[in-house]
């Protein structure tokens, strides 16, 4: 099993994970929260795929154009080669072994999907081990939006894998929103490849779960490829939000940009470890990485570890990291104008997240994320949600 002594799991509570406390689900029950969650989206989905405890229970492709294939059996498609991780763990092997189905979304060349493809993973069994697996492939010049939403939970363990293959000249906008209940363990592994002159925008939002881990590895495989990664998390109580990223430049004239923003309150903690990797031959690559954290309580903490792994000289790489409390001068300015201290703090934290939220690539989930974030922040700071 992984150990917190390993660099990739440093600062994490992985040593506390007991696999025997969870069980696999053979027959899923009925979804309970999916319909209400879909009702909070501001656009009609092009497709809705509903999973319960890792099993596909429904696929609605009514609004999808011809040329898009959604399959839950790889036997229906050309042989699928899973994307490889630079740092696989035993948990990845357990996921691959136990995953009941693989959802493959194949988008044909030069198709432009109108509306988001929405994948809802609902956790119903309170002690389940769930292993959802999604592979999304965009053909040459295709464009699409994909939203993955996680809801429900209990004392569950989710080992989730999402694979994104962005073909030459394609443009994928992807967002993953994790809203699992507070006692859950949610470990997500995202793997992506970006082709020539292609663009991937991927945004992960972590608001739920006791332990929320997102491990994202993006490899830009050809000249002109671009990846833009964004992460946002808010920790309360004893939550741990753990973000690990790799921006891998495997070709010349490639670009990547990462912004990770989080806030921790109460006794929660956050961990960020990010690596910019520039391979030999990847000249004129341009990579930026920034992680910014607000610490909202004396018992909260944030760890930030940016890394550079550069094997070329003709490149541009930059990284930045900040950890600290809310700016006291800004707080004083608001309080001097009659705004209560807790409300002032909430306004400042909301403003801290605004630029990241403005960059959400799937606009139909913005209201869902904003309202959930606002309600959670108000509870953490003991402020009425309607107060200004």
Steps between C-alpha positions, in 0.01 A plus 500: 500500500609860454664660802529859620875449500493508118534843340183458294300434820689732731279695746200275417302281746541194274643295788156517664323334206368152587373324189316233700257767622344520151321258272428487128143539376375226269153644428449877519187654648301797371660843475369740764666837437584498130179665376528789747866547411425516127231758574771740621672512160434809290502326161336195348753215485584341169530168682446376856676190629387391846715277721400358838780357713717473187239318286341661194125509559389723211635672188298773331646588161188676366676827419825356369574534128597212275868425524508482880513155656437424866586147598520309825679206339835533330411198288276730296790723401847477355752370756546755775845568636477652850718802562807425709592670826852605587434394858247215522408367844335191636179701531504551122535124455208439738292747302575331168424158645168590663352756258164348395482696174706733284311795355651601167386822332632518144450834321561494128724732302395865462182459706395788723270380778224744597455479876700315766542126533416440867614199699345472847658254742272452799615321814203325662628201698649659817805268522563426133828474312423655161726505195359714217704509179444746215698539177426798273649521151476801269577453133688748282354850529213397731365720780309394811414581862497229766388537862559226759296543818536292819226508763381290795723287715534396860806312619582405141822453304511612137792418273422689182685512168433745217698482176492784248641465149491829308577446132685739271329839475228394748374705796371334817350694792476273804391555859481258795293610801527289817214550748518172696388491862746582776607149608588377150842424353519619140816429299494611138765431238480710182720415202506703179687527171482810281582484130634745243342848521242356743375656824388347828335711769441294812364626832463299823284620790530334842239592759398169657654181645718449806798431274483643150793423270536602136807372318518655151760408238490681165743414221523736202616272222537729197595853400242771564320307773364692800370396840334730753442341838299657782419371849288641779435362848353611831575300813302506823484285815777236462495471122816437298517630142792354310594619148788344305576612145744430218534729196704283265642669189603219267528711182637841396293819483246386760321698771357425842347719768390388847318694771401328824313698767375382835393606846506299822300573815443330836751208525511420130816465295600526137788357300625609160790334319547605139770413247587670173689245290684613186640205309816502293413649161196697620655835406304825517257348751319749723370384838351684798391361836340689789352379829341745745353411839303686765524371857184606685563355845784443744453120480485486120808443285611493136802337337622615159784331311564619141762311299690549174650212300663666199717327242523781242653847507288691246178503706298730724381366835358685800341394825359675804359395834337691787357393836355751744196655668255753363664839442449705818500834317221384272306369798547831686381695195173305489444506877564877512201537269265319732529144371499233773833312539366158392322651199815692404702180513248315287504778241879492484513122464229510234702761312809280532317224311338723238769493231518122520121469478496734203723248323260206542503355147150346522277799570188296577649389835610847617181570698517158666861553609447860612191424708657193664823684573314800643284284729799303628706813559212665688472197730875495558506869596167490686339752268145499369513423127286803421712742698707760319 
